[in-house]
């Protein structure tokens, strides 16, 4: 049954909405659906939906194009979260004890009342000595979930948009020394697998107006990049195109003119299931 379920990534940004659906086959992933639709440039303010009714109406029409059973993964703006790395306890804890430990640590580290936050944490991988704890205001999360619910959409995962670039890097087996950068209408996203600690980031287009300014400000030590953009763009010096459709071996026309616009939607769709 799992092989019959489409994995669908949904990316909502200022300027446009992108969605992509894939299905697992014996020979790899098959592209089953892609969709783009223009949105106003003020659809989001600091990551919050400002015109939910217009977005809801659009999503309701889109939902009718999809099968009843889907695994929906929705991009969540990094502007709305705080992240901290918390040291592992000195002894092995059961799941309930681990949750209590992380909650107690979060009360010390986050500058907002814990009752107003939704918390998530990732198990350390590869012998890492810290948990990565993510916090978002419950009100902001409900802003997104309420919109999706009215469109009859139930996300299996709300994932930070930069993590979609990580999923692409893993699926494409890219060199871990290469940084992935995605340009949106009003901000930049990146994922740097080779960095210790915080491997993802974002900044506004006001802070870095072009790739050269972004590189000077945030990537003085990096030399190799994969690059995609929401609009057709000139390839910056020192970068290679990031084509998310290269991660999907089974596909047929019509395909998007600018596949890079679907980088986040594709990465969300390709995101592995949580174990």
C-alpha positions as CSV (number, residue, x, y, z in Angstrom):
1,X,0.0,0.0,0.0
2,X,2.9,2.4,0.8
3,X,4.1,2.0,-2.8
4,X,0.7,3.3,-4.0
5,X,0.9,6.5,-2.0
6,X,2.1,9.7,-3.6
7,X,4.7,11.7,-1.6
8,X,3.7,15.3,-2.2
9,X,5.8,18.4,-1.3
10,X,4.1,21.7,-1.0
11,X,6.1,25.0,-0.9
12,X,4.2,28.3,-0.4
13,X,6.3,31.5,-0.8
14,X,5.9,35.1,-1.6
15,X,5.4,35.2,-5.4
16,X,4.4,31.6,-6.1
17,X,3.2,28.3,-4.8
18,X,5.0,25.1,-6.0
19,X,3.9,21.4,-5.5
20,X,5.4,18.2,-6.7
21,X,4.2,14.6,-6.3
22,X,6.3,11.4,-6.7
23,X,5.6,7.7,-6.4
24,X,8.1,4.9,-5.7
25,X,8.6,2.4,-8.4
26,X,10.9,-0.6,-8.8
27,X,13.3,1.5,-10.9
28,X,13.2,4.5,-8.7
29,X,11.0,7.5,-8.1
30,X,8.4,8.4,-10.7
31,X,7.2,12.0,-11.2
32,X,3.4,12.0,-11.0
33,X,2.5,15.6,-10.6
34,X,3.9,19.1,-10.5
35,X,2.2,22.4,-10.2
36,X,3.0,26.1,-10.0
37,X,0.8,29.1,-9.3
38,X,1.6,32.8,-8.9
39,X,0.9,34.4,-5.6
40,X,1.0,38.1,-4.4
41,X,4.4,39.2,-3.1
42,X,2.9,39.9,0.3
43,X,1.3,36.5,0.8
44,X,3.7,36.0,3.7
45,X,5.0,38.5,6.3
46,X,7.8,37.2,8.4
47,X,6.6,33.7,7.6
48,X,3.0,34.2,8.5
49,X,0.1,33.8,6.0
50,X,-1.5,37.2,5.5
51,X,-4.3,36.3,3.0
52,X,-5.3,32.8,4.1
53,X,-8.7,32.8,2.4
54,X,-7.1,33.3,-1.1
55,X,-4.5,30.6,-0.4
56,X,-7.2,28.3,0.9
57,X,-9.3,28.6,-2.2
58,X,-6.3,27.9,-4.4
59,X,-5.3,24.9,-2.3
60,X,-8.9,23.5,-2.4
61,X,-8.8,23.5,-6.3
62,X,-5.3,21.9,-6.2
63,X,-6.4,19.2,-3.8
64,X,-8.9,17.9,-6.4
65,X,-6.0,17.1,-8.7
66,X,-4.5,14.6,-6.2
67,X,-5.4,11.1,-5.1
68,X,-7.3,10.7,-1.9
69,X,-4.4,9.1,-0.1
70,X,-1.2,11.1,-0.1
71,X,1.8,11.7,2.2
72,X,1.9,15.5,2.3
73,X,5.0,17.3,3.4
74,X,4.7,21.1,3.8
75,X,7.5,23.6,3.9
76,X,7.6,25.7,7.1
77,X,9.4,29.1,7.1
78,X,12.7,29.2,9.0
79,X,11.8,32.8,10.0
80,X,9.3,31.3,12.5
81,X,11.6,28.9,14.4
82,X,14.4,29.0,17.0
83,X,16.9,26.1,17.2
84,X,19.3,25.1,19.9
85,X,21.7,22.2,20.3
86,X,21.3,20.6,23.7
87,X,23.9,18.2,25.1
88,X,22.9,14.6,25.6
89,X,22.4,13.5,29.2
90,X,25.2,11.5,30.8
91,X,23.1,8.4,31.0
92,X,20.8,6.5,28.6
93,X,17.2,7.7,29.0
94,X,13.8,6.1,28.0
95,X,11.7,8.0,25.5
96,X,9.5,9.6,28.2
97,X,12.5,10.6,30.3
98,X,14.2,12.0,27.2
99,X,11.2,14.2,26.4
100,X,11.2,15.5,30.0
101,X,14.9,16.2,29.9
102,X,14.6,18.1,26.6
103,X,11.6,20.1,27.9
104,X,13.5,21.1,31.0
105,X,16.5,22.2,28.9
106,X,14.3,24.1,26.5
107,X,12.9,26.2,29.4
108,X,16.4,27.5,30.1
109,X,17.4,28.1,26.5
110,X,14.4,29.6,24.7
111,X,13.4,33.2,25.6
112,X,9.6,32.5,25.3
113,X,7.3,30.8,27.7
114,X,7.4,27.1,26.9
115,X,3.6,26.9,27.0
116,X,3.5,29.1,23.9
117,X,5.9,27.0,22.0
118,X,5.6,23.8,20.0
119,X,8.8,21.7,20.4
120,X,10.4,19.1,18.1
121,X,13.8,17.4,18.4
122,X,16.0,15.2,16.3
123,X,18.0,12.3,17.6
124,X,21.7,12.8,17.1
125,X,23.2,10.9,14.2
126,X,26.6,9.4,13.7
127,X,27.7,9.6,17.3
128,X,26.8,13.3,17.7
129,X,26.7,14.4,21.3
130,X,23.8,16.8,21.1
131,X,20.1,16.9,20.3
132,X,18.9,19.6,17.8
133,X,15.7,21.1,19.3
134,X,13.4,23.2,17.2
135,X,10.8,25.6,18.7
136,X,8.0,27.5,17.0
137,X,5.2,29.6,18.5
138,X,2.0,27.6,18.7
139,X,0.1,30.5,17.3
140,X,2.3,30.7,14.2
141,X,2.1,26.9,13.6
142,X,-1.7,27.1,13.9
143,X,-1.7,29.9,11.4
144,X,-0.4,27.3,8.9
145,X,-2.2,24.3,10.0
146,X,-5.6,26.1,10.1
147,X,-5.2,27.2,6.5
148,X,-4.3,23.6,5.4
149,X,-7.1,22.1,7.3
150,X,-9.7,24.4,5.6
151,X,-8.3,23.2,2.3
152,X,-8.8,19.5,3.4
153,X,-5.1,19.0,3.6
154,X,-3.5,17.1,6.4
155,X,0.3,17.3,6.4
156,X,2.2,14.3,7.6
157,X,5.2,16.5,8.1
158,X,5.8,20.3,8.6
159,X,9.5,20.6,7.6
160,X,11.8,23.6,7.6
161,X,12.3,24.7,4.0
162,X,16.2,24.5,4.1
163,X,15.9,20.9,5.1
164,X,14.4,20.2,1.6
165,X,17.8,21.1,0.2
166,X,19.3,18.5,2.5
167,X,16.9,15.8,1.2
168,X,18.0,16.7,-2.4
169,X,21.6,16.5,-1.5
170,X,21.1,13.1,0.0
171,X,19.0,11.7,-2.8
172,X,21.4,13.0,-5.5
173,X,24.4,11.8,-3.5
174,X,26.1,15.2,-3.9
175,X,29.6,15.8,-2.6
176,X,29.2,16.8,1.1
177,X,31.8,19.6,0.5
178,X,29.3,21.4,-1.8
179,X,26.9,24.0,-0.5
180,X,23.3,24.1,-1.8
181,X,21.8,27.6,-2.3
182,X,18.2,28.5,-3.4
183,X,17.1,32.0,-4.3
184,X,13.5,33.0,-3.5
185,X,11.7,36.3,-4.3
186,X,12.6,37.8,-0.9
187,X,15.2,35.6,0.8
188,X,17.9,33.1,0.3
189,X,18.1,29.5,1.7
190,X,21.1,27.3,2.0
191,X,22.3,24.0,3.3
192,X,26.0,23.3,4.0
193,X,26.6,19.6,4.8
194,X,30.3,20.1,5.7
195,X,29.7,22.6,8.5
196,X,29.6,21.5,12.1
197,X,26.6,22.6,14.2
198,X,24.1,24.8,12.3
199,X,24.3,23.5,8.7
200,X,21.4,25.5,7.3
201,X,20.5,29.2,7.1
202,X,18.6,32.0,5.5
203,X,18.8,35.7,5.0
204,X,16.7,38.4,3.3
205,X,17.4,39.7,-0.1
206,X,17.8,43.1,1.5
207,X,20.8,41.7,3.5
208,X,22.3,40.2,0.4
209,X,21.0,41.5,-2.9
210,X,22.9,39.1,-5.1
211,X,24.9,35.8,-5.0
212,X,28.2,37.7,-4.7
213,X,27.0,39.6,-1.7
214,X,25.6,36.4,-0.1
215,X,28.9,34.6,-0.7
216,X,31.0,37.4,0.8
217,X,28.7,37.6,3.8
218,X,28.1,34.0,4.7
219,X,30.4,31.7,2.6
220,X,33.9,33.2,2.7
221,X,35.4,29.7,3.3
222,X,33.2,27.7,0.8
223,X,34.3,27.3,-2.8
224,X,31.8,24.9,-4.5
225,X,28.0,25.5,-4.8
226,X,24.9,24.1,-6.3
227,X,22.4,26.9,-7.2
228,X,18.7,27.1,-8.0
229,X,16.3,30.0,-8.1
230,X,12.5,30.5,-8.1
231,X,12.9,32.5,-11.4
232,X,15.1,31.8,-14.3
233,X,18.5,33.3,-13.5
234,X,22.1,33.5,-14.7
235,X,24.3,30.9,-13.2
236,X,26.6,32.6,-10.7
237,X,30.4,32.2,-11.0
238,X,31.7,29.2,-9.1
239,X,28.3,27.4,-9.1
240,X,26.6,24.5,-10.8
241,X,22.9,24.2,-11.5
242,X,20.8,22.3,-9.0
243,X,18.2,20.5,-11.0
244,X,15.8,18.7,-8.6
245,X,14.3,16.6,-11.3
246,X,17.7,14.8,-11.6
247,X,16.6,13.0,-8.4
248,X,13.6,11.6,-10.1
249,X,14.6,9.1,-12.9
250,X,11.1,8.3,-14.2
251,X,9.4,11.4,-15.8
252,X,7.8,12.5,-19.0
253,X,6.8,15.7,-20.7
254,X,5.5,18.2,-20.0
255,X,8.2,19.3,-17.6
256,X,8.7,22.7,-16.0
257,X,10.7,25.2,-18.0
258,X,12.6,26.2,-14.9
259,X,12.9,23.1,-12.7
260,X,14.9,24.9,-10.1
261,X,11.7,26.7,-9.0
262,X,10.6,23.3,-7.7
263,X,13.7,22.6,-5.7
264,X,12.0,23.0,-2.3
265,X,8.8,21.1,-3.3
266,X,10.9,18.3,-4.7
267,X,13.1,18.1,-1.6
268,X,10.0,18.0,0.6
269,X,8.5,15.2,-1.5
270,X,11.8,13.2,-1.3
271,X,12.2,13.6,2.4
272,X,12.6,10.2,4.0
273,X,10.0,8.9,6.4
274,X,10.7,9.4,10.1
275,X,11.9,6.3,11.8
